[in-house]
Amino acid sequence: MADLNYQGPNTIEAVYNYDPSGGLTQEQKKYVLGVQANMWPAVPQEVKDINVQNFPRLLAVSEIGWVKPEAKQLSVFLNKVQDHLPRLDILKIDYFKPGGYTVGTWSSQQLDTGFTTRKWEVTSKVYANGRITAGFFYTEGASFLKVKNVKLIENEKVIAEDRHESLADKFRGIPYKKNMFLYSLKIDHYQPGARYFLVADIAGATGLDSKGNITFNLSPYQPFRFTEAH
């Protein structure tokens, strides 16, 4: 959920291919005792978000310590990762999946110059009681997006809402703007079998030429008992 303007993500491929001895002399290599993986949880502060940032990257870090650089094969490692994911599921550890937290998009076809109400189904993302962060991330176009009145609906009932108005623009830094485009919701009485929808009032800020992604992430109140995989 960080989505900060840092200089590119540390992909699992980049982590796997890292050589801690690269560029060192033979004498200097004697002092390389091992590897470690540091994380700065400035934005992803929930246990689920931290795990999604760490896994399966930590598997790649382990390979750095276990396998000599000349013996590493990325394709072999990526196949092994698929064998390890079920183990993470059993341990109820969330991990990165393609698509991440994205549940929908917006484009000029969904916009007007005034606020209109739009709805995205998020049933598959609601699986336990917990805190929810919904985000509106501008990606391209001549206009940013205005957002307000974000709600979580269970069947036809509003069960949580964050009504503040924000502007989904290019800003990704710290500190966040007061009217930031992340919305805080929660679910305290999860109902299996119910249908859940994210609803928001959106409008083009200066026109209709705008595109972006809508994200939705539930972090369970009880980590390691409930995960998105289940």
Backbone torsions as a table, in degrees:
resi	resn	phi	psi	omega
1	MET	NA	-5.6	-175.0
2	ALA	-62.3	-54.3	177.5
3	ASP	48.5	44.0	-179.9
4	LEU	-91.0	159.1	-179.3
5	ASN	-82.6	52.7	172.5
6	TYR	-80.4	173.2	-172.4
7	GLN	-83.2	61.7	174.7
8	GLY	86.8	149.4	-178.4
9	PRO	-79.2	156.7	171.2
10	ASN	-85.0	91.8	-179.6
11	THR	-67.3	161.5	179.1
12	ILE	-62.5	-31.6	176.9
13	GLU	-66.1	-41.8	179.6
14	ALA	-65.9	-40.7	178.5
15	VAL	-63.8	-46.8	-177.8
16	TYR	-60.9	-39.1	-175.8
17	ASN	-83.1	-3.1	-179.4
18	TYR	-68.0	134.3	177.7
19	ASP	-117.7	107.1	-178.0
20	PRO	-64.0	-15.5	178.8
21	SER	-98.3	-0.4	-177.1
22	GLY	-61.2	132.5	178.0
23	GLY	81.4	0.1	179.8
24	LEU	-93.8	153.8	173.7
25	THR	-77.0	167.1	178.7
26	GLN	-59.8	-37.7	178.2
27	GLU	-65.6	-43.0	-179.0
28	GLN	-67.1	-33.1	-178.4
29	LYS	-63.0	-22.8	179.1
30	LYS	-61.5	-25.0	-174.4
31	TYR	-95.4	2.7	174.7
32	VAL	-84.2	106.8	-173.6
33	LEU	-94.4	-19.1	-178.7
34	GLY	170.9	-163.2	-178.8
35	VAL	-128.7	157.6	172.9
36	GLN	-145.6	160.3	-179.1
37	ALA	-126.0	111.0	178.7
38	ASN	-94.6	149.2	175.8
39	MET	-137.4	138.3	177.1
40	TRP	-106.8	97.4	-177.4
41	PRO	-83.2	62.4	-179.8
42	ALA	-76.2	-40.5	179.7
43	VAL	-106.0	-50.0	178.0
44	PRO	-78.4	87.5	-174.8
45	GLN	-98.4	-15.4	176.2
46	GLU	-77.0	150.5	-179.6
47	VAL	-57.4	-43.0	-179.3
48	LYS	-60.3	-46.5	-177.7
49	ASP	-64.0	-38.8	178.4
50	ILE	-64.2	-42.8	178.9
51	ASN	-63.9	-40.3	179.7
52	VAL	-63.9	-34.1	176.5
53	GLN	-71.9	-33.1	-173.4
54	ASN	-86.7	-32.0	-175.6
55	PHE	-113.1	138.2	5.2
56	PRO	-90.4	20.6	179.8
57	ARG	-55.7	-38.6	-177.8
58	LEU	-63.9	-27.1	174.9
59	LEU	-64.4	-38.3	177.9
60	ALA	-67.9	-38.1	176.7
61	VAL	-61.5	-41.0	178.5
62	SER	-59.9	-40.6	179.7
63	GLU	-63.4	-32.3	177.6
64	ILE	-59.8	-40.0	-178.7
65	GLY	-79.2	-25.3	-173.4
66	TRP	-95.9	-28.2	-170.6
67	VAL	-116.5	134.1	177.3
68	LYS	-66.5	143.7	-177.0
69	PRO	-51.8	-40.8	-177.1
70	GLU	-71.6	-14.1	-178.0
71	ALA	-100.4	-5.2	-176.1
72	LYS	-75.6	139.7	174.9
73	GLN	-134.0	114.5	-175.2
74	LEU	-58.7	-43.2	-177.3
75	SER	-62.6	-38.2	178.5
76	VAL	-66.2	-43.1	179.9
77	PHE	-62.9	-45.1	-178.6
78	LEU	-62.2	-32.8	174.8
79	ASN	-67.4	-39.4	179.0
80	LYS	-65.8	-34.5	179.0
81	VAL	-57.4	-41.3	-179.6
82	GLN	-61.4	-30.9	177.1
83	ASP	-73.6	-25.2	-177.0
84	HIS	-88.3	-21.6	-177.9
85	LEU	-59.3	-40.0	176.3
86	PRO	-60.9	-29.7	176.9
87	ARG	-66.8	-40.2	176.2
88	LEU	-64.1	-36.4	177.3
89	ASP	-61.7	-44.1	-179.6
90	ILE	-63.0	-38.9	179.3
91	LEU	-77.8	-3.2	-177.6
92	LYS	56.0	48.9	174.7
93	ILE	-109.2	117.7	177.4
94	ASP	-69.4	149.4	180.0
95	TYR	-147.0	164.8	-177.5
96	PHE	-64.1	137.0	173.9
97	LYS	-128.6	146.3	177.4
98	PRO	-53.9	135.2	-177.0
99	GLY	97.1	-24.6	175.8
100	GLY	54.6	-130.9	-176.6
101	TYR	-97.1	8.3	-175.9
102	THR	-70.3	127.6	179.7
103	VAL	-118.5	-7.7	-179.2
104	GLY	-176.3	179.2	179.1
105	THR	-137.7	168.4	167.3
106	TRP	-131.2	153.8	177.5
107	SER	-151.1	-179.7	-175.9
108	SER	-58.8	-28.2	-178.6
109	GLN	-66.2	-23.9	-179.1
110	GLN	-96.7	1.6	-171.1
111	LEU	-110.3	157.1	170.9
112	ASP	-139.3	169.6	178.5
113	THR	-74.2	-20.0	173.8
114	GLY	-107.2	166.3	-178.4
115	PHE	-66.9	133.2	172.6
116	THR	-128.1	150.2	-177.5
117	THR	-90.2	127.6	178.7
118	ARG	-124.1	155.1	-173.7
119	LYS	-136.3	138.5	177.4
120	TRP	-130.9	130.9	179.5
121	GLU	-75.7	133.9	-178.6
122	VAL	-128.6	22.3	-176.6
123	THR	-53.1	-42.7	-177.2
124	SER	-68.6	-15.5	-179.2
125	LYS	-97.6	-4.8	-179.9
126	VAL	-108.2	116.2	-171.8
127	TYR	-143.3	-0.7	-178.6
128	ALA	-167.4	171.5	171.2
129	ASN	-73.9	140.1	-179.9
130	GLY	172.9	-178.8	177.5
131	ARG	-87.4	143.7	-176.4
132	ILE	-125.7	136.2	171.0
133	THR	-119.5	121.5	174.7
134	ALA	-108.9	136.3	-176.4
135	GLY	-129.8	150.8	177.9
136	PHE	-123.0	106.9	-171.6
137	PHE	-112.3	106.9	176.7
138	TYR	-63.5	138.3	178.2
139	THR	-120.6	-36.1	-179.7
140	GLU	-164.4	166.0	178.9
141	GLY	116.8	163.9	-177.2
142	ALA	-78.6	-13.9	-177.1
143	SER	-123.9	143.0	170.5
144	PHE	-81.6	-174.4	-176.0
145	LEU	-123.2	131.6	172.1
146	LYS	-93.4	138.4	-176.1
147	VAL	-135.6	143.1	172.4
148	LYS	-161.3	169.8	174.5
149	ASN	53.3	56.0	179.1
150	VAL	-84.4	130.1	-174.4
151	LYS	-134.2	152.6	169.8
152	LEU	-108.9	124.9	-177.9
153	ILE	-112.9	130.8	173.9
154	GLU	-106.0	113.2	-168.6
155	ASN	55.8	-107.5	179.1
156	GLU	-116.7	13.3	-175.6
157	LYS	-109.6	132.0	174.9
158	VAL	-75.3	122.7	-178.3
159	ILE	-114.6	-10.2	176.1
160	ALA	-161.5	149.6	178.4
161	GLU	-155.4	151.9	174.8
162	ASP	-135.7	108.8	-167.2
163	ARG	-93.8	-1.3	-173.6
164	HIS	-64.7	150.4	178.8
165	GLU	-93.6	139.5	-178.0
166	SER	-140.1	171.2	176.1
167	LEU	-122.9	116.0	175.8
168	ALA	-81.9	106.0	-175.9
169	ASP	-131.7	-155.7	-176.7
170	LYS	-85.6	-8.4	-173.4
171	PHE	-68.4	128.6	178.3
172	ARG	-134.9	15.0	-171.0
173	GLY	-91.5	-174.4	175.3
174	ILE	-123.4	135.6	2.1
175	PRO	-78.7	153.0	179.6
176	TYR	-66.5	152.2	172.0
177	LYS	-64.3	153.7	179.4
178	LYS	-61.4	-34.3	-179.2
179	ASN	-101.0	47.7	-174.9
180	MET	-66.7	160.6	-172.1
181	PHE	-93.1	25.9	171.0
182	LEU	-107.2	138.9	-175.5
183	TYR	-122.4	134.8	-177.0
184	SER	-100.5	122.9	177.3
185	LEU	-130.8	178.2	175.4
186	LYS	-158.6	160.3	173.2
187	ILE	-132.5	123.7	-176.9
188	ASP	-109.1	-14.4	-177.4
189	HIS	-137.6	67.4	-178.6
190	TYR	-59.2	134.3	180.0
191	GLN	-117.2	101.5	175.8
192	PRO	-56.5	137.0	-178.9
193	GLY	94.3	-14.7	177.1
194	ALA	-78.0	159.7	174.1
195	ARG	-104.1	136.9	-176.4
196	TYR	-120.2	140.3	-178.5
197	PHE	-134.1	142.3	169.4
198	LEU	-97.3	128.7	-177.7
199	VAL	-124.5	140.2	178.2
200	ALA	-150.9	152.0	170.4
201	ASP	-93.3	123.0	-176.9
202	ILE	-130.8	155.3	179.4
203	ALA	-157.0	148.5	172.3
204	GLY	-66.4	134.2	-176.0
205	ALA	-70.8	-45.6	-179.9
206	THR	-129.2	5.4	-178.2
207	GLY	170.0	-170.1	-175.5
208	LEU	-104.0	-5.0	-178.4
209	ASP	-82.4	87.6	-177.3
210	SER	-152.9	140.9	176.2
211	LYS	-137.6	150.9	178.2
212	GLY	-174.8	178.9	-178.4
213	ASN	-115.0	144.6	173.7
214	ILE	-107.0	128.7	179.7
215	THR	-114.2	154.5	-178.7
216	PHE	-148.7	119.8	-178.1
217	ASN	-134.3	121.1	174.6
218	LEU	-100.3	126.8	174.8
219	SER	-109.6	113.1	-174.8
220	PRO	-60.8	146.3	173.6
221	TYR	-62.6	-28.0	-178.2
222	GLN	-116.7	84.7	179.8
223	PRO	-64.0	151.1	-179.7
224	PHE	72.7	2.3	169.4
225	ARG	-108.1	-30.2	-179.9
226	PHE	-132.3	134.7	175.2
227	THR	-134.1	162.4	-178.3
228	GLU	-64.2	-27.5	-179.6
229	ALA	-66.1	-18.9	-178.1
230	HIS	-116.7	NA	NA
